Amino acid sequence: MKVTVCIGSSCHLKGSRQVVESLQKLISDNRLEDKVMLSGTFCMQNCQAGVCVSVDDKVHSVSPETVEDFFRREILAKA
Amino acid sequence: MNNLCIDIGYQSLNHVGEQLCGDHIDIVEADENSTVVVLADGLGSGVKASILSTLTSKIISTMMAAGLSIEDCVETIAATLPVCSVRQVAYSTFTIIHIINNEEADIIQYDNPQVIMLRNGENYDYPKTEMILGDKKIYRSRVQLQEDDIFVAMSDGCIHAGVGLTLNFGWERKEIIGFLETFAHVGFTAKTLATMLADECNKLYGFEPGDDTTVCAIRVRRREPMNMLFGPPSNPDDANRMMALFFAKQGKHIISGGTTSSIAAKYLGKPLRPSLNFFDPEIPPTAELEGVDLVTEGVITVNKVVSYAKDHLGENKNYEKWSVARDGASLISRMLFEEATDINFFVGRAVNPAHQNPDLPINFHIKMNLVEELSACLKKMGKRIKVIYF
């Protein structure tokens, strides 16, 4: 599974660093390093919905507050 | 015409309790390759000294740059300077370093500590001839420049640093030379060398300088071109033309901006690989792209670079951070402030619709201002700047 977090200007201001750090932690806590490939990308042209996170090409809108929910729903459940 | 250029940097400490510095440095570019640098130290401290040294340095630098002789300059100063009511003299010492065609230095010294010159990292005793102008004994030297030559001019506040406090006789010339020789090989910029020397004086003074202290460093170095791409072109059809011109340039290449780097990656036919390392929580991560020396995010990173540039020109407090850190802004700062001498900016004027959101502290005008502010700062650092808009 490929998870890509936007680290462009807009998403950065909306908290992509916190999202990346939470995801890194959640992935290692749940021992998913072998199954999930976490990477970054510059602007995904969808800044209004930032922080943009794509899971296998489907784009989601995540915030530092919702990242844990998002992880359980979209990553943990499907991995 | 050779491939050399000079890097000038200076730093002053004010006499404790004074808001003005009694030393003054004036730099005038006579033409593209010739520069006159004057360091003047006015009698006393505070306002009076500041007026004396400002007048002296301004008169000399302007006249020398216009091609007038040292005799004319000294005569003009003697006739112009106001006479101090307490001491009944009009007095300001000066050091002139006139760089001619980036090939030769003409050094003229009157009563300031002798200019220290380092060649290949070691003290170099350049020949001096004595001349008497009016009642003034002036030393003149001519030196052919070589790459990595360093000249350090200073006011007497430096050699008096720590008198009776930490040192019996102040900071002696040979000790200062030893201090400079330690750092000569590192390749610090002139501004950094001057800051380090002034900081050391401040320490010796116990952070209460007993005299105005000024250090001016001049470093002879090879020209180093650098190119920076910032923002996509306003007309998308210009993208290929912009990339072709950018990549055709000699020297290193920096790209700032997510969309911009995607365009470059497409042009080069290479994958763009953003990293997830947040070396500085405020600055978005950099990316890797084959054929480009550095790829960073745009506005946030460049905004930080501008703030580092402003600080570098003034107090130089953030130097310790950006000179070693690995975030995008620090990397750009090192490349532009330290490495480069000639910088070409390729600026795209496309409006990023995502940035026109009133919730975000970035917009098109801020972006354009950033380029202008940055190039103004870099010009003050003595860089040659060209900006091309698309």
Interface residues (C-beta under 8 A of the other chain):
Chain A: V5 I7 G8 S9 S10 H12 L13 S16 R17 V20 E21 Q24 L38 S39 G40 T41 F42 C43 Q45 C47 Q48
Chain B: G258 T259 S261 S262 L272 P274 S275 L276 F278 P281 P284 P285 A287 E297 G298 V299 I300 N352 P353 A354 H355 N357 L360 P361 I362
